[in-house]
Each structure stands twice: as structure tokens, then as C-alpha cells.
Amino acid sequence: MSTFIGTRKQFVEKYEPFINSVVKGSGLFPGTMIAQAIIESSGSYNGQWSVGGSGLSRKANNFFGIKCSPGWKGKTYNADTGEYSTSGAYYIQPKACFRKYDTVEDSIRDHLNF
């Protein structure tokens, strides 16, 4: 399984051409997908805040925080997550099932389909 850990600039340099090709004709702006990947996957790794540094992105190549959904037949990764209740009154940390990908590119493709 290949993954990515690096700076925002490195992420954009590496994946912007791929994201541009994937979103072409979809109506989604490439910058929106890039920004979401950076926000959702960032975390502390080896003492530095890095894109791809979150546990979910490192262990499951899930750069968008996409959870398993009914009918998902792909690989999965279970992890603790923080969620607010539907009323917003409290913060809970249930185990959740997330989609797992072989590559960052697979995560990007699935995000578009999701």
C-alpha cells in the first residue's frame, strides 16, 4: 500500500494533475477536492503537522474521512472518531467503519463517486 505524507505544497504538486483529470466534466472544482483532502488528512506525524499525517490517511489511504456505507464492498478500517450528537449537545468517540484504499488515487476517485 502506498501513501503520502508531506507538506501542502508537496501534496498539490503531486496530486493536482491527477485531481484535475479526475474531476474534469464533473462540475466539481479541483481546488475544492484538494482543500478537503488537505483538511481531512492532516495530522501530526513524527512531530510535524503534515498532509497525510492522520491515522486514517496513513493506515487506510482515506484522505476524505469517508465512512463505510450500506452496500460498500471494499476494504474497511475501524477506528475511533469524534462526533457531535445530532443535537450538537455532546461529543462522543464511537468506533466507526471507514473505507480503506490501496492508494491515494483510489481515495480521490472514490471521493468523486461518493
N, C-alpha and C positions, 0 to 999 in steps of 0.2 A: 504494500500500500504506500503510495507516495502522498506526501502532504506538503504544505507550505507554511513556513514561519519566517516572518521578516517585517520590514517597515511598510508603511502605507505606500511609499514611492515604489518599492520593490514589487509589491502586490500589483499595483497599477501597471507597471512596466511589463510584468509577466502575463497578466490575465486580461488586460484591456483589449488587445486584438481578438482574443477568443470570445470575450463577452460581446464585443461589437458584432461579431459574426453570428453568435447565437441569438441575439435579440433582434437582429435585422428583420423588419417586417412584422414584429410582434406588437409594436406600439409602446413597448417599454423602453425607457431611456437607459442607455448603458451606464450612465453615471449613477442612476438610482440603484441599480444592481450592485455596482462597485461599492457605493456607500454602505448599503445594507450588509454586504459581505464583511466589510471592514469593521462595522459596529458590532455585528453579531459574533464574529470570530475572534475579536481581540481579547487578550488576556495576558497575565503575567507568565513569562516563560524565561527561565534562567535569570531571574531578577530584572528583566526588561519587559515593558509593555509592548506586545507585538501582535501584528495581524497573524491570525492562525495560532495564537498562543493559548486560546481557551482549551479546556479539556475536550470539549465536544469536537472542535475542529481538529485537534491533534489525534484523537483516538477514533474518530468516525468520519473525518473529512466533511463534516456537516458545517458549512460556513454560513448557514442561514437560520439555524435553530429549528429546522423543520422536524416536527414530531411525526411519529407513525400515525397513520390514519387508517380507518377501516378499509380493507382491501389492499393495503400496502403489502407487497410480496417480496420486497427486497430485504437486504440485511438490516439488522437493528442494533442499537446500542442503548442500554439502560443507564440512566444517570440521575442524580439528584438535580432538582431545578427549583428555582424560586418563582413563585406565582402569587399574585394577589387573588383573594377570593372574588367572586363575581360582584360582590357589593363593594369591593375595594377596601374592606374594613381590616383585613389582616393579611399577613404574608406567610405562606406555607412553603414547605420544601418537600413535595412528594417525589417519589421515583417516577420517572417518565420514560417512555419509549421514544427514541429518536431514530430517524433514518440514518443509515450508515452507508458511506460511499467508498469506492475503491480509489477515486481520485477527486481532486478539487474540481476538475472539469465536469465530472459526473454530478457533483453537488450543484454546480452552476446550471447544468442542463435541467436537472430535476426542479430547481427553483423556478425556472421559466415555466415548466409544465404544471407546477403546483399552483 
